[in-house]
Amino acid sequence: MYYKRFIFNCIAFFIVLFLHVFPRFICHLCIKGNKAPACRY
């Protein structure tokens, strides 16, 4: 069904976006907390 496919594409897009942004967010918190060895970006 087209509707299910649209939802799946939307979820997949958000997962990719999340995986792309989340490590940088962790790195930012990491640098802010002065725990640099935990992240290398």
PQR file of N, CA, C, O and H, with PARSE charges and radii, in Angstrom:
ATOM      1  N   MET A   1       0.843  -1.205   0.000 -0.4000 1.5000
ATOM      2  CA  MET A   1       0.000   0.000   0.000 -0.0000 2.0000
ATOM      3  C   MET A   1       0.883   1.262   0.000  0.5500 1.7000
ATOM      4  O   MET A   1       1.923   1.300   0.657 -0.5500 1.4000
ATOM      5  N   TYR A   2       0.467   2.257  -0.721 -0.4000 1.5000
ATOM      6  CA  TYR A   2       1.255   3.483  -0.851 -0.0000 2.0000
ATOM      7  C   TYR A   2       1.432   4.176   0.494  0.5500 1.7000
ATOM      8  O   TYR A   2       2.500   4.712   0.791 -0.5500 1.4000
ATOM      9  H   TYR A   2      -0.378   2.226  -1.255  0.4000 1.0000
ATOM     10  N   TYR A   3       0.375   4.161   1.306 -0.4000 1.5000
ATOM     11  CA  TYR A   3       0.408   4.849   2.593 -0.0000 2.0000
ATOM     12  C   TYR A   3       1.474   4.247   3.516  0.5500 1.7000
ATOM     13  O   TYR A   3       2.220   4.967   4.180 -0.5500 1.4000
ATOM     14  H   TYR A   3      -0.492   3.726   1.065  0.4000 1.0000
ATOM     15  N   LYS A   4       1.527   2.911   3.542 -0.4000 1.5000
ATOM     16  CA  LYS A   4       2.544   2.248   4.367 -0.0000 2.0000
ATOM     17  C   LYS A   4       3.951   2.561   3.857  0.5500 1.7000
ATOM     18  O   LYS A   4       4.874   2.773   4.643 -0.5500 1.4000
ATOM     19  H   LYS A   4       0.922   2.326   3.003  0.4000 1.0000
ATOM     20  N   ARG A   5       4.097   2.586   2.555 -0.4000 1.5000
ATOM     21  CA  ARG A   5       5.404   2.876   1.973 -0.0000 2.0000
ATOM     22  C   ARG A   5       5.860   4.284   2.332  0.5500 1.7000
ATOM     23  O   ARG A   5       7.033   4.506   2.633 -0.5500 1.4000
ATOM     24  H   ARG A   5       3.346   2.414   1.917  0.4000 1.0000
ATOM     25  N   PHE A   6       4.934   5.229   2.298 -0.4000 1.5000
ATOM     26  CA  PHE A   6       5.249   6.610   2.651 -0.0000 2.0000
ATOM     27  C   PHE A   6       5.716   6.703   4.103  0.5500 1.7000
ATOM     28  O   PHE A   6       6.702   7.376   4.401 -0.5500 1.4000
ATOM     29  H   PHE A   6       3.982   5.049   2.052  0.4000 1.0000
ATOM     30  N   ILE A   7       5.005   6.026   5.001 -0.4000 1.5000
ATOM     31  CA  ILE A   7       5.377   6.035   6.414 -0.0000 2.0000
ATOM     32  C   ILE A   7       6.760   5.403   6.605  0.5500 1.7000
ATOM     33  O   ILE A   7       7.586   5.911   7.364 -0.5500 1.4000
ATOM     34  H   ILE A   7       4.204   5.479   4.759  0.4000 1.0000
ATOM     35  N   PHE A   8       6.998   4.294   5.908 -0.4000 1.5000
ATOM     36  CA  PHE A   8       8.288   3.618   6.017 -0.0000 2.0000
ATOM     37  C   PHE A   8       9.428   4.524   5.555  0.5500 1.7000
ATOM     38  O   PHE A   8      10.473   4.591   6.202 -0.5500 1.4000
ATOM     39  H   PHE A   8       6.327   3.881   5.291  0.4000 1.0000
ATOM     40  N   ASN A   9       9.224   5.219   4.436 -0.4000 1.5000
ATOM     41  CA  ASN A   9      10.243   6.141   3.924 -0.0000 2.0000
ATOM     42  C   ASN A   9      10.496   7.269   4.910  0.5500 1.7000
ATOM     43  O   ASN A   9      11.636   7.687   5.110 -0.5500 1.4000
ATOM     44  H   ASN A   9       8.375   5.164   3.910  0.4000 1.0000
ATOM     45  N   CYS A  10       9.432   7.756   5.521 -0.4000 1.5000
ATOM     46  CA  CYS A  10       9.539   8.844   6.489 -0.0000 2.0000
ATOM     47  C   CYS A  10      10.343   8.394   7.705  0.5500 1.7000
ATOM     48  O   CYS A  10      11.232   9.108   8.170 -0.5500 1.4000
ATOM     49  H   CYS A  10       8.505   7.417   5.358  0.4000 1.0000
ATOM     50  N   ILE A  11      10.024   7.206   8.214 -0.4000 1.5000
ATOM     51  CA  ILE A  11      10.739   6.663   9.369 -0.0000 2.0000
ATOM     52  C   ILE A  11      12.206   6.420   9.019  0.5500 1.7000
ATOM     53  O   ILE A  11      13.100   6.746   9.800 -0.5500 1.4000
ATOM     54  H   ILE A  11       9.302   6.626   7.836  0.4000 1.0000
ATOM     55  N   ALA A  12      12.445   5.850   7.848 -0.4000 1.5000
ATOM     56  CA  ALA A  12      13.820   5.593   7.417 -0.0000 2.0000
ATOM     57  C   ALA A  12      14.609   6.894   7.318  0.5500 1.7000
ATOM     58  O   ALA A  12      15.776   6.941   7.707 -0.5500 1.4000
ATOM     59  H   ALA A  12      11.719   5.585   7.214  0.4000 1.0000
ATOM     60  N   PHE A  13      13.981   7.954   6.800 -0.4000 1.5000
ATOM     61  CA  PHE A  13      14.637   9.254   6.683 -0.0000 2.0000
ATOM     62  C   PHE A  13      15.021   9.794   8.056  0.5500 1.7000
ATOM     63  O   PHE A  13      16.131  10.291   8.244 -0.5500 1.4000
ATOM     64  H   PHE A  13      13.033   7.916   6.484  0.4000 1.0000
ATOM     65  N   PHE A  14      14.093   9.694   9.022 -0.4000 1.5000
ATOM     66  CA  PHE A  14      14.379  10.197  10.359 -0.0000 2.0000
ATOM     67  C   PHE A  14      15.467   9.379  11.046  0.5500 1.7000
ATOM     68  O   PHE A  14      16.273   9.925  11.799 -0.5500 1.4000
ATOM     69  H   PHE A  14      13.191   9.290   8.869  0.4000 1.0000
ATOM     70  N   ILE A  15      15.494   8.063  10.788 -0.4000 1.5000
ATOM     71  CA  ILE A  15      16.547   7.219  11.362 -0.0000 2.0000
ATOM     72  C   ILE A  15      17.915   7.630  10.811  0.5500 1.7000
ATOM     73  O   ILE A  15      18.882   7.752  11.562 -0.5500 1.4000
ATOM     74  H   ILE A  15      14.840   7.619  10.176  0.4000 1.0000
ATOM     75  N   VAL A  16      17.988   7.841   9.503 -0.4000 1.5000
ATOM     76  CA  VAL A  16      19.245   8.269   8.887 -0.0000 2.0000
ATOM     77  C   VAL A  16      19.668   9.629   9.431  0.5500 1.7000
ATOM     78  O   VAL A  16      20.835   9.839   9.759 -0.5500 1.4000
ATOM     79  H   VAL A  16      17.202   7.742   8.892  0.4000 1.0000
ATOM     80  N   LEU A  17      18.723  10.538   9.523 -0.4000 1.5000
ATOM     81  CA  LEU A  17      19.007  11.870  10.046 -0.0000 2.0000
ATOM     82  C   LEU A  17      19.498  11.783  11.486  0.5500 1.7000
ATOM     83  O   LEU A  17      20.459  12.451  11.868 -0.5500 1.4000
ATOM     84  H   LEU A  17      17.775  10.367   9.256  0.4000 1.0000
ATOM     85  N   PHE A  18      18.822  10.948  12.284 -0.4000 1.5000
ATOM     86  CA  PHE A  18      19.183  10.756  13.683 -0.0000 2.0000
ATOM     87  C   PHE A  18      20.604  10.206  13.802  0.5500 1.7000
ATOM     88  O   PHE A  18      21.401  10.701  14.599 -0.5500 1.4000
ATOM     89  H   PHE A  18      18.041  10.406  11.974  0.4000 1.0000
ATOM     90  N   LEU A  19      20.915   9.189  13.012 -0.4000 1.5000
ATOM     91  CA  LEU A  19      22.246   8.578  13.063 -0.0000 2.0000
ATOM     92  C   LEU A  19      23.318   9.551  12.594  0.5500 1.7000
ATOM     93  O   LEU A  19      24.472   9.448  13.011 -0.5500 1.4000
ATOM     94  H   LEU A  19      20.267   8.787  12.364  0.4000 1.0000
ATOM     95  N   HIS A  20      22.952  10.496  11.731 -0.4000 1.5000
ATOM     96  CA  HIS A  20      23.910  11.474  11.242 -0.0000 2.0000
ATOM     97  C   HIS A  20      24.151  12.588  12.259  0.5500 1.7000
ATOM     98  O   HIS A  20      25.279  13.054  12.426 -0.5500 1.4000
ATOM     99  H   HIS A  20      22.015  10.581  11.391  0.4000 1.0000
ATOM    100  N   VAL A  21      23.088  13.009  12.932 -0.4000 1.5000
ATOM    101  CA  VAL A  21      23.174  14.160  13.836 -0.0000 2.0000
ATOM    102  C   VAL A  21      23.584  13.752  15.247  0.5500 1.7000
ATOM    103  O   VAL A  21      24.322  14.476  15.916 -0.5500 1.4000
ATOM    104  H   VAL A  21      22.172  12.631  12.796  0.4000 1.0000
ATOM    105  N   PHE A  22      23.102  12.576  15.707 -0.4000 1.5000
ATOM    106  CA  PHE A  22      23.292  12.177  17.096 -0.0000 2.0000
ATOM    107  C   PHE A  22      24.760  12.089  17.515  0.5500 1.7000
ATOM    108  O   PHE A  22      25.099  12.583  18.590 -0.5500 1.4000
ATOM    109  H   PHE A  22      22.503  11.988  15.164  0.4000 1.0000
ATOM    110  N   PRO A  23      25.665  11.474  16.703 -0.5600 1.5000
ATOM    111  CA  PRO A  23      27.074  11.421  17.105  0.2800 2.0000
ATOM    112  C   PRO A  23      27.689  12.799  17.281  0.5500 1.7000
ATOM    113  O   PRO A  23      28.503  13.007  18.180 -0.5500 1.4000
ATOM    114  N   ARG A  24      27.308  13.732  16.436 -0.4000 1.5000
ATOM    115  CA  ARG A  24      27.835  15.104  16.568 -0.0000 2.0000
ATOM    116  C   ARG A  24      27.312  15.755  17.842  0.5500 1.7000
ATOM    117  O   ARG A  24      28.030  16.495  18.515 -0.5500 1.4000
ATOM    118  H   ARG A  24      26.647  13.563  15.705  0.4000 1.0000
ATOM    119  N   PHE A  25      26.046  15.469  18.166 -0.4000 1.5000
ATOM    120  CA  PHE A  25      25.445  16.005  19.386 -0.0000 2.0000
ATOM    121  C   PHE A  25      26.165  15.455  20.607  0.5500 1.7000
ATOM    122  O   PHE A  25      26.458  16.195  21.547 -0.5500 1.4000
ATOM    123  H   PHE A  25      25.463  14.868  17.619  0.4000 1.0000
ATOM    124  N   ILE A  26      26.451  14.156  20.593 -0.4000 1.5000
ATOM    125  CA  ILE A  26      27.193  13.526  21.684 -0.0000 2.0000
ATOM    126  C   ILE A  26      28.584  14.139  21.782  0.5500 1.7000
ATOM    127  O   ILE A  26      29.072  14.420  22.877 -0.5500 1.4000
ATOM    128  H   ILE A  26      26.213  13.555  19.830  0.4000 1.0000
ATOM    129  N   CYS A  27      29.206  14.340  20.649 -0.4000 1.5000
ATOM    130  CA  CYS A  27      30.544  14.932  20.614 -0.0000 2.0000
ATOM    131  C   CYS A  27      30.521  16.336  21.210  0.5500 1.7000
ATOM    132  O   CYS A  27      31.422  16.709  21.961 -0.5500 1.4000
ATOM    133  H   CYS A  27      28.809  14.112  19.760  0.4000 1.0000
ATOM    134  N   HIS A  28      29.503  17.105  20.878 -0.4000 1.5000
ATOM    135  CA  HIS A  28      29.364  18.464  21.389 -0.0000 2.0000
ATOM    136  C   HIS A  28      29.224  18.454  22.908  0.5500 1.7000
ATOM    137  O   HIS A  28      29.863  19.247  23.599 -0.5500 1.4000
ATOM    138  H   HIS A  28      28.771  16.802  20.268  0.4000 1.0000
ATOM    139  N   LEU A  29      28.386  17.553  23.428 -0.4000 1.5000
ATOM    140  CA  LEU A  29      28.233  17.421  24.873 -0.0000 2.0000
ATOM    141  C   LEU A  29      29.537  16.965  25.496  0.5500 1.7000
ATOM    142  O   LEU A  29      29.913  17.384  26.591 -0.5500 1.4000
ATOM    143  H   LEU A  29      27.867  16.908  22.867  0.4000 1.0000
ATOM    144  N   CYS A  30      30.229  16.077  24.752 -0.4000 1.5000
ATOM    145  CA  CYS A  30      31.484  15.520  25.212 -0.0000 2.0000
ATOM    146  C   CYS A  30      32.536  16.606  25.373  0.5500 1.7000
ATOM    147  O   CYS A  30      33.202  16.682  26.406 -0.5500 1.4000
ATOM    148  H   CYS A  30      29.924  15.736  23.863  0.4000 1.0000
ATOM    149  N   ILE A  31      32.687  17.438  24.363 -0.4000 1.5000
ATOM    150  CA  ILE A  31      33.653  18.527  24.392 -0.0000 2.0000
ATOM    151  C   ILE A  31      33.265  19.539  25.467  0.5500 1.7000
ATOM    152  O   ILE A  31      34.123  20.094  26.154 -0.5500 1.4000
ATOM    153  H   ILE A  31      32.147  17.376  23.524  0.4000 1.0000
ATOM    154  N   LYS A  32      31.967  19.768  25.601 -0.4000 1.5000
ATOM    155  CA  LYS A  32      31.475  20.712  26.592 -0.0000 2.0000
ATOM    156  C   LYS A  32      31.778  20.223  28.004  0.5500 1.7000
ATOM    157  O   LYS A  32      32.038  21.010  28.914 -0.5500 1.4000
ATOM    158  H   LYS A  32      31.270  19.317  25.043  0.4000 1.0000
ATOM    159  N   GLY A  33      31.735  18.870  28.164 -0.4000 1.5000
ATOM    160  CA  GLY A  33      31.996  18.280  29.472 -0.0000 2.0000
ATOM    161  C   GLY A  33      33.467  17.933  29.680  0.5500 1.7000
ATOM    162  O   GLY A  33      33.825  17.337  30.695 -0.5500 1.4000
ATOM    163  H   GLY A  33      31.524  18.231  27.425  0.4000 1.0000
ATOM    164  N   ASN A  34      34.332  18.308  28.712 -0.4000 1.5000
ATOM    165  CA  ASN A  34      35.766  18.039  28.794 -0.0000 2.0000
ATOM    166  C   ASN A  34      36.074  16.549  28.926  0.5500 1.7000
ATOM    167  O   ASN A  34      36.931  16.144  29.710 -0.5500 1.4000
ATOM    168  H   ASN A  34      34.041  18.793  27.888  0.4000 1.0000
ATOM    169  N   LYS A  35      35.350  15.737  28.134 -0.4000 1.5000
ATOM    170  CA  LYS A  35      35.639  14.307  28.092 -0.0000 2.0000
ATOM    171  C   LYS A  35      35.970  13.937  26.647  0.5500 1.7000
ATOM    172  O   LYS A  35      35.310  13.097  26.035 -0.5500 1.4000
ATOM    173  H   LYS A  35      34.654  16.066  27.496  0.4000 1.0000
ATOM    174  N   ALA A  36      36.988  14.573  26.131 -0.4000 1.5000
ATOM    175  CA  ALA A  36      37.330  14.487  24.718 -0.0000 2.0000
ATOM    176  C   ALA A  36      37.658  13.078  24.214  0.5500 1.7000
ATOM    177  O   ALA A  36      37.298  12.763  23.080 -0.5500 1.4000
ATOM    178  H   ALA A  36      37.524  15.255  26.629  0.4000 1.0000
ATOM    179  N   PRO A  37      38.326  12.210  24.997 -0.5600 1.5000
ATOM    180  CA  PRO A  37      38.683  10.889  24.453  0.2800 2.0000
ATOM    181  C   PRO A  37      37.471  10.041  24.062  0.5500 1.7000
ATOM    182  O   PRO A  37      37.608   9.110  23.268 -0.5500 1.4000
ATOM    183  N   ALA A  38      36.303  10.340  24.596 -0.4000 1.5000
ATOM    184  CA  ALA A  38      35.112   9.543  24.317 -0.0000 2.0000
ATOM    185  C   ALA A  38      34.587   9.782  22.909  0.5500 1.7000
ATOM    186  O   ALA A  38      33.809   8.973  22.403 -0.5500 1.4000
ATOM    187  H   ALA A  38      36.191  11.097  25.241  0.4000 1.0000
ATOM    188  N   CYS A  39      34.991  10.867  22.266 -0.4000 1.5000
ATOM    189  CA  CYS A  39      34.488  11.149  20.924 -0.0000 2.0000
ATOM    190  C   CYS A  39      35.571  11.743  20.054  0.5500 1.7000
ATOM    191  O   CYS A  39      36.337  12.597  20.500 -0.5500 1.4000
ATOM    192  H   CYS A  39      35.623  11.524  22.677  0.4000 1.0000
ATOM    193  N   ARG A  40      35.638  11.296  18.820 -0.4000 1.5000
ATOM    194  CA  ARG A  40      36.622  11.822  17.867 -0.0000 2.0000
ATOM    195  C   ARG A  40      35.914  12.184  16.578  0.5500 1.7000
ATOM    196  O   ARG A  40      35.853  11.372  15.655 -0.5500 1.4000
ATOM    197  H   ARG A  40      35.016  10.601  18.458  0.4000 1.0000
ATOM    198  N   TYR A  41      35.381  13.384  16.501 -0.4000 1.5000
ATOM    199  CA  TYR A  41      34.703  13.860  15.294 -0.0000 2.0000
ATOM    200  C   TYR A  41      35.286  15.183  14.854  0.5500 1.7000
ATOM    201  O   TYR A  41      34.846  15.748  13.853 -0.5500 1.4000
ATOM    202  H   TYR A  41      35.430  14.044  17.251  0.4000 1.0000
TER
END
